[in-house]
Amino acid sequence: MSSTRFTPPPITHLLYLHGFRSSPQSLKARTMAQHMATRQPQVQWWCPPLPPSPREASALLMQGIQDWPRASMAVVGSSLGGFYATAVAEQTGCRAVLLNPAVNPARDLAKYIGEQTSWHDPQERFFFRAEFVQELRDLAVSRLRQPDHYLALIAKGDEVLDWREAHARYAGARIRLLEGGDHAISDFDAHLPEIMAFLGLN
């Protein structure tokens, strides 16, 4: 863990990015939305449903935050959303909180090419196309320019992603390595105080 500590001003705008096959209806997204609405109503909150195409998702996000103040905005991303959050943070210089972030989704999602269903609504279907794998490669960040702008929560018990990859990928960032746990970070509530403090909202 890095000894460098980044003390940010309070954020005014917060973006939340869900993972693959997930949605703004995920437990973490709803938990954080409720927390922001009740405890931090002054912060502008945006948690958009992301299109299957990484290129389209990136365009949607960059257009949506184009007028946001870079110094006082932040992004939170879970799983694939953590990969997207890293791309956003590197493009804007903003702070980022990563929840079991995907490190190499181009590799991991290649086996999911074809029709998929949403976790939160099995009736909702989408098609993950082969060209989306290259779009993921195109969004990959080679290195973190400001590692101290990141807080990564990484669960050793993640049953979907290898925690060691994320731990190595975000070396130099503030890392909270969770013993056990799971991919969903089921005890997410317990980590909100640390997340809020990192965002200057404690």
C-alpha positions in Angstrom: 0.0 0.0 0.0 1.3 3.4 -0.9 2.3 5.7 2.0 1.3 8.7 -0.1 -2.1 10.1 0.9 -4.2 12.3 -1.3 -6.4 14.8 0.6 -9.1 16.0 -1.8 -11.5 18.9 -1.5 -15.2 17.7 -1.2 -16.6 16.5 -4.5 -19.6 18.2 -6.1 -20.3 15.7 -8.9 -20.3 11.9 -8.6 -20.6 9.3 -11.4 -21.3 5.7 -10.6 -20.6 3.0 -13.2 -22.1 -0.5 -13.0 -20.5 -3.8 -14.2 -21.1 -6.2 -17.0 -24.7 -7.5 -17.2 -25.4 -5.2 -14.3 -27.4 -2.0 -14.1 -28.3 1.1 -11.9 -30.5 -1.4 -10.0 -27.5 -3.2 -8.5 -27.4 -3.3 -4.7 -24.2 -1.2 -4.5 -25.6 1.4 -6.9 -28.9 1.7 -5.1 -27.1 1.8 -1.7 -24.8 4.6 -2.8 -27.7 6.5 -4.5 -29.7 6.4 -1.3 -26.7 7.5 0.7 -26.0 10.4 -1.5 -29.7 11.5 -1.6 -30.1 11.4 2.1 -26.6 12.4 3.4 -25.0 14.4 0.5 -27.9 15.9 -1.4 -25.7 18.8 -2.6 -23.7 16.4 -4.8 -24.9 15.9 -8.3 -25.3 12.1 -8.8 -25.4 10.3 -12.1 -25.6 6.5 -12.5 -26.5 5.9 -16.2 -27.4 2.5 -17.7 -24.4 1.7 -19.9 -24.7 0.4 -23.5 -23.0 -3.0 -24.3 -20.6 -1.3 -26.7 -17.6 0.0 -24.7 -17.0 2.7 -27.4 -20.6 3.9 -27.0 -20.4 3.7 -23.2 -17.3 5.9 -23.2 -18.8 8.4 -25.6 -22.0 8.6 -23.4 -20.0 9.2 -20.3 -17.6 11.8 -21.7 -20.5 13.7 -23.2 -22.5 13.5 -19.9 -19.6 14.9 -17.8 -18.2 17.4 -20.3 -19.3 20.3 -18.2 -18.4 18.8 -14.8 -15.6 20.5 -12.8 -12.6 18.2 -13.0 -11.2 19.1 -9.6 -14.4 18.4 -7.7 -15.8 15.4 -9.6 -15.2 11.7 -8.9 -16.2 8.4 -10.4 -17.1 5.1 -8.7 -17.0 1.9 -10.7 -17.7 -1.8 -10.0 -16.1 -4.6 -11.9 -16.3 -3.6 -15.6 -17.4 -0.3 -14.3 -14.1 -0.1 -12.5 -12.3 -0.5 -15.8 -14.4 2.3 -17.3 -13.9 4.5 -14.2 -10.1 4.2 -14.6 -10.5 5.4 -18.2 -12.6 8.3 -17.1 -10.2 9.2 -14.3 -7.2 9.1 -16.6 -8.9 11.3 -19.1 -10.2 13.9 -16.6 -7.7 13.7 -13.7 -10.5 13.2 -11.3 -10.7 10.8 -8.3 -11.9 7.3 -8.6 -13.2 4.6 -6.3 -12.9 1.1 -7.7 -14.9 -1.9 -6.4 -13.3 -5.2 -7.4 -12.3 -3.6 -10.7 -11.9 -5.6 -13.9 -8.3 -5.4 -15.1 -8.4 -7.2 -18.5 -12.0 -7.3 -19.6 -11.0 -7.8 -23.3 -9.6 -11.2 -22.3 -12.3 -12.0 -19.7 -15.3 -11.1 -21.8 -14.3 -12.7 -25.1 -16.1 -15.8 -24.0 -19.3 -13.9 -23.5 -19.8 -13.0 -27.2 -23.4 -13.6 -28.0 -26.8 -12.9 -26.4 -26.7 -12.0 -22.7 -29.3 -11.3 -20.1 -29.3 -8.7 -17.3 -28.7 -9.8 -13.8 -31.5 -7.6 -12.4 -34.0 -8.2 -15.2 -33.7 -11.6 -17.0 -36.2 -10.3 -19.5 -33.8 -7.7 -20.6 -31.4 -9.0 -23.3 -28.5 -7.6 -25.2 -25.9 -8.8 -27.7 -22.2 -8.7 -26.8 -20.5 -8.4 -30.2 -17.1 -9.6 -31.1 -16.0 -6.1 -32.0 -16.6 -5.0 -28.4 -13.5 -6.9 -27.4 -11.3 -4.6 -29.5 -13.2 -1.6 -28.2 -12.2 -2.7 -24.6 -8.6 -3.0 -25.8 -8.8 0.6 -27.1 -10.0 1.9 -23.8 -7.3 0.2 -21.7 -5.0 2.5 -19.7 -1.3 1.6 -19.8 -0.4 3.1 -16.5 -1.9 5.4 -13.8 -0.6 8.9 -14.0 -1.8 9.8 -10.4 -2.1 6.6 -8.4 -3.0 8.6 -5.3 -6.2 9.7 -6.9 -7.5 6.1 -6.6 -9.1 4.0 -3.8 -9.5 0.4 -4.7 -11.6 -2.1 -2.7 -10.4 -5.6 -3.6 -11.9 -8.7 -2.1 -9.6 -11.8 -1.9 -12.8 -13.9 -2.0 -13.9 -12.5 -5.4 -15.3 -15.5 -7.2 -15.3 -13.8 -10.6 -12.0 -11.9 -10.9 -8.5 -12.7 -9.6 -7.8 -10.2 -6.8 -4.1 -10.5 -7.4 -4.4 -8.9 -10.8 -6.3 -5.9 -9.4 -3.8 -5.6 -6.5 -0.9 -5.5 -8.9 -2.7 -3.2 -11.4 -3.4 -0.5 -8.8 -0.1 -0.6 -7.0 0.6 2.8 -5.6 -3.1 3.6 -5.1 -4.8 3.4 -1.8 -5.9 -0.2 -1.6 -8.3 -1.7 0.8 -7.6 -5.5 0.6 -10.6 -7.4 2.0 -10.0 -10.8 3.5 -12.7 -13.1 2.1 -15.6 -11.2 0.8 -17.1 -11.7 -2.7 -17.4 -10.1 -6.1 -20.5 -8.2 -5.1 -18.9 -6.8 -1.9 -22.0 -7.8 0.0 -20.9 -5.8 3.1 -20.7 -2.6 1.0 -22.5 -0.6 3.6 -19.5 -1.1 6.0 -17.1 0.5 3.5 -19.1 3.6 2.8 -17.4 5.7 5.5 -14.0 5.1 4.0 -15.3 5.8 0.5 -17.0 9.0 1.7 -13.8 10.1 3.5 -11.7 9.5 0.4 -14.2 11.7 -1.5 -13.9 14.5 1.1 -17.5 13.9 2.2 -17.1 12.6 5.7 
